[in-house]
Amino acid sequence: MFVKKSKKIVLMHIITVFLPIYLGAVEYPTISNDSILSIDNAIKAAQVGDPSVKGNIHKQRAIQSLSIAASTMADPKISLSFANLPANSFELEQEGMTQAKIGISQVFPRGDTLDIKSQQLKTKSEAFPYQRIDRAAKVAVTVGALWLDAYRVQQSIALIEKNKSLFEQIVDVTMANYSSTLGKIRQQDVLQAQLELVRLDDRLEQLEQEKNRFKGMLTQWITTISLSEIQFSSQLPQIDLRNPAIIYNENWLQIDELAPYLSNHPAVIAIEKQVNATETEITLAKQKFKPEWGVNASYGYRSDDSMGNSRADLFSVGLTFDLPLFTHNRQDQNLNAAIYQTEAAKTEKTLVLRQLFAAFSSAKGRLLSLKKRQKLYKFTLLPQLKEQAEAYLTAYTNDEGSFSEVIRVRIDVLNTEINELALNVEEQKIRLELNYLFVDSVNEDYSQIKTDLNNVNFSYVNSNISTEKSDLLGEK
């Protein structure tokens, strides 16, 4: 009778340790607001500090400068010469044709070559702003995914640490009662509880390694922030979807039906600008069938003859032009090359649209499947596991179960909670991918990106952001 009563005392200790986790929600440790790095601030800081944006700005300005230079005619040429000098004396007065000449010549390009070349470069430069928008959108996906991975690891650590404290209490209880021979606590129960505690320590070390890895990867993008002391928000951000009706629609759109939603994507428009610039090459090639004109004029000074008689100075003017008669192997082939290059450039747009469509189909399929798994975890799997854990604990208290089963099912609950966390994080990562596909650089998203950059208010970002922000927006 005493042994049975003593066992109940021991089991009440275990119930006191376990029951709050079986029945209660997971509580994460609170983090000081001063050390929190939100996903929005991480993305904004990465976009503003992206060095490739500055390089893109320089490339655009280089093309714009070339456009201005291309519209300018070649400089006129000045010639200075002595003509018809007598070889026996080299005297200017000896021969009547001897003269000191100064001339000027100017070449006029074929047709509208200058204007067309200038317009071609200008059109080419118009692709760069859209490349920057596309880059900013890709940075949002990359940095957002890294932030979410770091968040997942941080919250997994929080879950394990909470369970670790409980297992430490269990080890203390089991060892105390094993030493006092209360109840039927066996040595293997004590060893198993200690073993699970060691395994939790090992999992924590693995997660710390992952956390350091993701933080290190974030430093590639956020160099103005010291990430060593930064913690991530304890609340999972809920990223709003662009075009949710299309994503959650049971009918899967074909590429032709989805094309209108993707046509304003910055990557697509950047390709269109390049296609337009390449099409100008055809017009430029046609100008080579026209003649290139040149004008020249010269003034020849003649000195007086040996008798002192004055000689008239000479003035010459001329016109030169070429005749594009043999066009088959040059002009015709240049035109064909321009046409082929244009058609090749057009296929790039088709490829980009197909890539966006494939990415949409993949992300949508993964998101819909993920929602089903989340529902399964939230309403079926996790509640049933908690019920099972409570049932095993009750059975053990009634001397109908084993201590190892109580420990095993608690580990199952922990693993399931971590898996559910991973599913919730994965959903937000897929939302980031889908939002990238529906970036509308023509209507509202470009202005939104500019607004986000102008409203950066992040205490860890130092003063050099203002310079890089101006570069990102293309401001001089």
C-alpha positions as CSV (number, residue, x, y, z in Angstrom):
1,M,0.0,0.0,0.0
2,F,2.9,2.3,0.8
3,V,4.6,1.5,-2.5
4,K,1.5,2.2,-4.5
5,K,1.0,5.5,-2.8
6,S,4.6,6.5,-3.2
7,K,4.4,5.7,-7.0
8,K,1.4,8.0,-7.2
9,I,3.5,10.8,-5.6
10,V,6.3,10.3,-8.2
11,L,3.8,10.2,-11.1
12,M,2.2,13.4,-9.9
13,H,5.6,15.1,-10.2
14,I,5.9,13.8,-13.8
15,I,2.3,14.9,-14.6
16,T,3.1,18.3,-13.3
17,V,6.1,18.5,-15.6
18,F,4.4,17.1,-18.8
19,L,0.8,18.2,-18.7
20,P,1.3,21.9,-19.5
21,I,3.0,21.0,-22.8
22,Y,0.5,18.4,-23.8
23,L,-2.4,20.8,-23.3
24,G,-1.0,24.3,-23.8
25,A,0.2,26.3,-26.8
26,V,3.9,26.8,-27.5
27,E,5.2,30.0,-26.0
28,Y,8.3,31.6,-27.5
29,P,10.7,33.7,-25.5
30,T,10.2,37.4,-25.8
31,I,12.9,39.4,-27.5
32,S,13.9,43.0,-27.0
33,N,12.6,45.2,-29.7
34,D,16.0,46.9,-30.0
35,S,17.6,43.7,-31.2
36,I,14.9,42.5,-33.6
37,L,15.5,42.4,-37.3
38,S,12.2,42.2,-39.1
39,I,11.9,40.6,-42.6
40,D,10.9,44.0,-44.1
41,N,13.9,45.8,-42.7
42,A,16.2,43.0,-43.8
43,I,14.9,43.2,-47.4
44,K,15.0,47.0,-47.6
45,A,18.5,47.1,-46.2
46,A,19.6,44.5,-48.7
47,Q,18.0,46.3,-51.7
48,V,19.5,49.6,-50.7
49,G,23.0,48.2,-50.1
50,D,23.1,46.0,-53.2
51,P,26.3,46.9,-55.1
52,S,25.1,45.5,-58.4
53,V,22.6,48.3,-58.6
54,K,25.4,50.9,-58.7
55,G,27.1,48.9,-61.4
56,N,23.9,48.8,-63.4
57,I,23.5,52.6,-63.0
58,H,27.1,53.1,-64.4
59,K,26.3,50.8,-67.3
60,Q,23.2,52.7,-68.2
61,R,25.0,56.1,-68.0
62,A,27.7,54.7,-70.2
63,I,25.2,53.7,-72.9
64,Q,23.5,57.1,-72.6
65,S,26.8,58.8,-73.1
66,L,27.4,56.6,-76.2
67,S,24.0,57.6,-77.5
68,I,24.9,61.3,-77.4
69,A,28.3,60.6,-79.0
70,A,26.7,58.5,-81.7
71,S,24.4,61.3,-82.9
72,T,27.4,63.6,-83.6
73,M,29.0,63.8,-87.0
74,A,32.7,63.1,-87.3
75,D,35.0,66.1,-86.9
76,P,36.1,67.9,-90.1
77,K,39.7,67.3,-91.3
78,I,42.2,70.0,-92.0
79,S,45.1,69.4,-94.4
80,L,48.2,71.4,-94.9
81,S,50.6,70.8,-97.8
82,F,53.1,72.1,-100.3
83,A,52.1,71.0,-103.8
84,N,54.3,70.7,-106.9
85,L,57.6,71.8,-105.4
86,P,60.4,71.7,-108.0
87,A,62.7,68.8,-107.0
88,N,65.9,70.6,-108.3
89,S,65.6,73.7,-106.1
90,F,62.5,73.4,-103.8
91,E,61.8,77.1,-104.4
92,L,58.3,78.4,-104.4
93,E,58.8,81.0,-107.1
94,Q,60.4,78.7,-109.7
95,E,57.3,76.9,-111.0
96,G,53.8,78.3,-111.5
97,M,52.1,75.2,-110.1
98,T,53.9,75.3,-106.9
99,Q,51.6,76.3,-104.1
100,A,51.1,76.1,-100.3
101,K,47.7,74.5,-99.7
102,I,45.3,74.4,-96.8
103,G,42.2,72.3,-97.1
104,I,39.2,71.1,-95.2
105,S,37.0,68.1,-95.7
106,Q,33.8,66.8,-94.1
107,V,32.3,63.3,-94.4
108,F,28.5,62.9,-94.1
109,P,27.3,59.4,-92.9
110,R,25.0,57.3,-95.0
111,G,21.3,58.3,-94.7
112,D,20.1,58.6,-91.1
113,T,22.8,56.5,-89.6
114,L,23.6,58.9,-86.8
115,D,20.0,59.4,-85.6
116,I,19.3,55.7,-85.9
117,K,22.4,54.6,-84.0
118,S,21.7,57.2,-81.3
119,Q,18.1,56.0,-80.9
120,Q,19.3,52.4,-80.8
121,L,21.6,53.1,-77.9
122,K,19.0,55.1,-76.2
123,T,16.5,52.3,-76.4
124,K,19.1,49.9,-75.1
125,S,19.7,52.1,-72.1
126,E,15.9,52.0,-71.3
127,A,16.3,48.3,-70.3
128,F,18.5,49.1,-67.3
129,P,15.9,50.6,-64.9
130,Y,13.8,47.4,-65.4
131,Q,16.8,45.3,-64.7
132,R,17.2,47.1,-61.4
133,I,13.6,46.5,-60.5
134,D,13.9,42.8,-61.4
135,R,17.1,42.7,-59.3
136,A,15.4,44.3,-56.3
137,A,12.5,41.8,-56.6
138,K,15.0,38.9,-56.7
139,V,16.8,40.3,-53.7
140,A,13.5,40.4,-51.8
141,V,13.0,36.7,-52.6
142,T,16.6,35.7,-51.7
143,V,16.9,37.7,-48.5
144,G,13.4,37.0,-47.4
145,A,14.0,33.2,-47.8
146,L,17.3,33.5,-45.8
147,W,15.5,35.5,-43.0
148,L,12.7,32.9,-42.9
149,D,15.2,30.0,-42.7
150,A,17.0,31.8,-39.8
151,Y,13.6,32.4,-38.1
152,R,12.7,28.7,-38.5
153,V,16.0,27.7,-36.8
154,Q,15.5,30.3,-34.1
155,Q,12.0,29.1,-33.2
156,S,13.0,25.5,-33.4
157,I,15.7,26.2,-30.8
158,A,13.0,27.9,-28.7
159,L,10.8,24.8,-28.9
160,I,13.7,22.4,-28.0
161,E,15.0,24.6,-25.2
162,K,11.5,24.6,-23.6
163,N,11.4,20.8,-23.9
164,K,14.9,20.6,-22.6
165,S,14.0,22.3,-19.4
166,L,11.2,19.9,-18.9
167,F,13.4,16.9,-19.6
168,E,15.9,18.3,-17.1
169,Q,13.1,18.4,-14.5
170,I,12.1,14.8,-15.4
171,V,15.7,13.6,-15.0
172,D,15.8,15.3,-11.6
173,V,12.5,13.8,-10.5
174,T,13.4,10.3,-11.8
175,M,16.8,10.3,-10.3
176,A,15.5,11.6,-6.9
177,N,12.8,8.9,-6.8
178,Y,15.1,6.2,-8.1
179,S,17.6,7.0,-5.3
180,S,14.9,7.0,-2.7
181,T,13.4,3.8,-4.1
182,L,9.9,5.4,-4.4
183,G,7.6,3.8,-6.8
184,K,8.9,1.6,-9.6
185,I,11.3,4.0,-11.3
186,R,13.9,1.8,-12.9
187,Q,17.5,2.5,-13.8
188,Q,16.7,2.3,-17.5
189,D,14.1,5.0,-17.1
190,V,16.7,7.3,-15.6
191,L,19.2,6.4,-18.4
192,Q,16.6,7.0,-21.1
193,A,15.6,10.4,-19.7
194,Q,19.3,11.4,-19.6
195,L,19.9,10.0,-23.1
196,E,17.0,12.1,-24.5
197,L,18.4,15.1,-22.8
198,V,21.8,14.6,-24.5
199,R,20.0,14.1,-27.9
200,L,18.3,17.5,-27.4
201,D,21.6,19.1,-26.6
202,D,23.0,17.6,-29.9
203,R,20.0,19.0,-31.8
204,L,20.5,22.4,-30.3
205,E,24.1,22.4,-31.4
206,Q,23.1,21.4,-35.0
207,L,20.5,24.2,-35.1
208,E,23.0,26.7,-33.8
209,Q,25.3,25.7,-36.7
210,E,22.4,26.2,-39.1
211,K,21.5,29.6,-37.5
212,N,25.1,30.8,-37.9
213,R,25.2,29.6,-41.5
214,F,22.0,31.6,-42.4
215,K,23.3,34.6,-40.5
216,G,26.5,34.4,-42.4
217,M,24.7,34.2,-45.7
218,L,22.7,37.3,-44.7
219,T,25.9,39.3,-44.2
220,Q,26.5,39.0,-48.0
221,W,23.4,41.2,-48.4
222,I,23.3,43.3,-45.3
223,T,26.8,44.5,-44.7
224,T,25.8,47.6,-42.7
225,I,24.3,45.5,-39.8
226,S,26.1,43.5,-37.2
227,L,24.2,40.2,-37.3
228,S,26.1,38.6,-34.4
229,E,23.7,40.1,-31.8
230,I,20.6,40.3,-34.0
231,Q,17.5,38.2,-33.2
232,F,14.7,37.6,-35.5
233,S,11.0,38.4,-34.8
234,S,9.2,35.8,-32.7
235,Q,6.1,36.1,-34.8
236,L,6.0,34.6,-38.3
237,P,5.3,37.3,-40.9
238,Q,2.3,36.9,-43.0
239,I,3.2,37.9,-46.6
240,D,0.3,39.1,-48.7
241,L,-0.1,37.5,-52.1
242,R,-0.4,39.4,-55.3
243,N,-3.2,38.1,-57.4
244,P,-4.5,35.5,-54.8
245,A,-7.5,34.8,-57.0
246,I,-5.3,33.3,-59.7
247,I,-3.2,31.4,-57.3
248,Y,-6.1,29.7,-55.4
249,N,-8.2,29.2,-58.5
250,E,-8.9,25.6,-59.0
251,N,-8.6,26.0,-62.8
252,W,-5.0,26.1,-63.9
253,L,-4.3,28.9,-66.4
254,Q,-2.4,28.1,-69.6
255,I,0.6,30.2,-70.6
256,D,-1.5,32.2,-73.1
257,E,-4.0,33.0,-70.4
258,L,-1.4,33.9,-67.8
259,A,0.7,36.0,-70.2
260,P,-1.2,39.2,-69.6
261,Y,-0.4,39.0,-65.9
262,L,3.3,38.4,-66.7
263,S,3.8,40.8,-69.6
264,N,4.6,43.8,-67.2
265,H,7.2,41.9,-65.3
266,P,10.5,43.8,-65.3
267,A,12.4,40.9,-66.7
268,V,10.0,40.7,-69.7
269,I,10.1,44.5,-70.3
270,A,13.9,44.5,-70.2
271,I,14.0,41.9,-72.9
272,E,11.5,43.9,-74.9
273,K,13.7,46.9,-74.8
274,Q,16.6,44.8,-76.0
275,V,14.5,43.4,-78.8
276,N,13.5,46.9,-79.8
277,A,17.2,47.9,-79.9
278,T,18.0,44.9,-82.0
279,E,15.2,45.7,-84.4
280,T,16.8,49.1,-84.9
281,E,19.8,47.2,-86.2
282,I,17.8,46.2,-89.3
283,T,17.0,49.9,-90.1
284,L,20.7,50.7,-89.5
285,A,21.8,47.9,-91.9
286,K,19.5,49.3,-94.6
287,Q,21.3,52.7,-94.4
288,K,24.4,50.9,-95.7
289,F,22.8,50.7,-99.1
290,K,22.9,54.5,-99.3
291,P,26.1,56.4,-100.4
292,E,28.4,58.1,-98.0
293,W,29.0,61.7,-99.0
294,G,32.0,63.9,-98.5
295,V,32.8,67.6,-99.2
296,N,36.2,69.1,-99.5
297,A,37.6,72.5,-100.2
298,S,41.1,73.9,-100.4
299,Y,43.0,77.1,-100.9
300,G,46.3,77.2,-102.7
301,Y,48.7,80.1,-102.3
302,R,51.2,80.8,-105.1
303,S,54.1,83.2,-104.7
304,D,55.2,85.8,-107.3
305,D,57.4,84.5,-110.1
306,S,61.1,85.2,-110.4
307,M,60.3,88.4,-112.4
308,G,58.1,89.7,-109.6
309,N,54.8,89.1,-111.5
310,S,51.9,88.3,-109.3
311,R,50.3,84.8,-109.6
312,A,46.7,84.1,-108.9
313,D,46.0,81.9,-105.9
314,L,43.9,78.7,-106.5
315,F,40.7,77.6,-104.8
316,S,39.3,74.0,-105.2
317,V,36.1,72.4,-104.0
318,G,35.0,68.9,-104.5
319,L,32.3,66.3,-103.7
320,T,33.0,62.6,-103.0
321,F,30.6,59.7,-102.5
322,D,30.8,56.0,-102.8
323,L,28.6,53.8,-104.9
324,P,27.2,50.7,-103.1
325,L,27.3,48.5,-106.3
326,F,28.7,45.3,-104.9
327,T,26.2,44.7,-102.1
328,H,25.8,41.0,-102.2
329,N,28.6,40.0,-100.0
330,R,28.5,42.9,-97.6
331,Q,25.4,45.0,-97.3
332,D,23.0,42.1,-98.0
333,Q,24.8,39.9,-95.5
334,N,24.8,42.6,-92.9
335,L,21.1,43.0,-93.3
336,N,20.5,39.3,-93.0
337,A,22.6,39.2,-89.9
338,A,20.5,42.0,-88.3
339,I,17.3,40.2,-89.1
340,Y,18.6,36.9,-87.6
341,Q,19.8,38.7,-84.5
342,T,16.3,40.3,-84.1
343,E,14.5,37.0,-84.4
344,A,17.0,35.4,-81.9
345,A,16.3,38.3,-79.4
346,K,12.5,37.7,-79.8
347,T,13.0,34.1,-78.7
348,E,14.5,35.4,-75.4
349,K,11.2,37.0,-74.5
350,T,9.4,33.7,-75.2
351,L,11.9,31.8,-73.0
352,V,11.5,34.3,-70.1
353,L,7.7,34.0,-70.3
354,R,8.0,30.2,-70.2
355,Q,10.3,30.3,-67.3
356,L,8.0,32.6,-65.3
357,F,5.0,30.3,-66.2
358,A,6.9,27.2,-65.1
359,A,7.9,28.9,-61.9
360,F,4.3,29.9,-61.3
361,S,3.0,26.4,-61.9
362,S,5.6,24.9,-59.6
363,A,5.0,27.4,-56.8
364,K,1.2,27.2,-57.1
365,G,1.3,23.4,-57.0
366,R,3.6,23.4,-53.9
367,L,1.5,26.0,-52.1
368,L,-1.8,24.1,-52.6
369,S,-0.2,20.9,-51.5
370,L,1.4,22.7,-48.5
371,K,-2.0,24.1,-47.4
372,K,-3.4,20.6,-47.3
373,R,-0.5,19.4,-45.1
374,Q,-0.9,22.4,-42.8
375,K,-4.5,21.6,-42.4
376,L,-3.6,17.9,-41.6
377,Y,-1.0,18.9,-39.0
378,K,-3.2,21.6,-37.4
379,F,-6.5,19.8,-37.1
380,T,-5.5,16.1,-37.1
381,L,-2.0,15.0,-36.6
382,L,-0.9,17.4,-33.8
383,P,-4.1,17.2,-31.8
384,Q,-4.1,13.4,-32.0
385,L,-0.5,13.2,-31.0
386,K,-1.2,15.3,-27.9
387,E,-4.2,13.1,-27.1
388,Q,-1.9,10.1,-27.4
389,A,0.7,11.7,-25.2
390,E,-1.9,12.3,-22.5
391,A,-3.3,8.8,-22.9
392,Y,0.2,7.3,-22.5
393,L,0.8,9.4,-19.4
394,T,-2.6,8.4,-17.9
395,A,-1.8,4.7,-18.6
396,Y,1.5,5.0,-17.0
397,T,0.0,6.6,-13.9
398,N,-2.4,3.6,-13.7
399,D,0.6,1.2,-14.0
400,E,-0.6,0.1,-17.5
401,G,2.2,1.7,-19.6
402,S,5.9,2.2,-19.7
403,F,8.0,5.3,-19.0
404,S,9.8,4.8,-22.4
405,E,6.5,5.2,-24.2
406,V,5.8,8.5,-22.3
407,I,9.2,9.8,-23.4
408,R,8.9,8.6,-27.0
409,V,5.5,10.2,-27.6
410,R,6.7,13.5,-26.1
411,I,9.6,13.5,-28.6
412,D,7.0,12.8,-31.4
413,V,5.0,15.8,-30.3
414,L,8.2,18.0,-30.3
415,N,9.2,16.7,-33.8
416,T,5.7,17.3,-35.1
417,E,5.6,20.9,-33.7
418,I,9.0,21.5,-35.5
419,N,7.6,20.1,-38.7
420,E,4.5,22.2,-38.5
421,L,6.8,25.3,-38.0
422,A,8.8,24.3,-41.1
423,L,5.6,24.0,-43.1
424,N,4.4,27.5,-42.0
425,V,7.8,29.0,-42.9
426,E,7.8,27.2,-46.3
427,E,4.4,28.7,-47.1
428,Q,5.8,32.2,-46.6
429,K,8.9,31.4,-48.8
430,I,6.6,30.2,-51.6
431,R,4.5,33.4,-51.2
432,L,7.7,35.4,-51.8
433,E,8.4,33.4,-55.0
434,L,4.9,34.0,-56.3
435,N,5.0,37.7,-55.5
436,Y,8.2,38.0,-57.6
437,L,6.3,36.5,-60.6
438,F,3.6,39.2,-60.4
439,V,5.9,42.2,-60.0
440,D,4.2,44.9,-62.2
441,S,6.9,47.4,-63.2
442,V,4.6,49.4,-65.4
443,N,1.7,50.2,-63.0
444,E,2.4,50.2,-59.3
445,D,5.3,48.1,-58.1
446,Y,8.1,50.3,-59.4
447,S,6.8,53.2,-57.5
448,Q,6.3,51.0,-54.5
449,I,9.9,49.9,-54.5
450,K,10.9,53.6,-54.7
451,T,8.6,54.4,-51.8
452,D,10.1,51.5,-49.8
453,L,13.6,52.7,-50.4
454,N,12.7,56.3,-49.5
455,N,11.1,55.2,-46.2
456,V,13.9,53.0,-44.9
457,N,14.0,53.7,-41.2
458,F,16.3,51.1,-39.7
459,S,18.6,52.1,-36.9
460,Y,21.3,49.6,-37.9
461,V,21.8,51.1,-41.4
462,N,24.4,53.8,-41.4
463,S,24.6,57.0,-43.3
464,N,26.0,55.6,-46.5
465,I,22.7,54.2,-47.4
466,S,21.4,57.6,-48.7
467,T,24.1,57.6,-51.4
468,E,23.4,54.0,-52.5
469,K,19.7,54.7,-52.4
470,S,20.1,57.5,-54.9
471,D,22.1,55.1,-57.1
472,L,19.3,52.5,-57.0
473,L,16.7,55.1,-58.1
474,G,19.0,56.4,-60.8
475,E,19.1,59.8,-59.3
476,K,21.9,62.2,-60.1
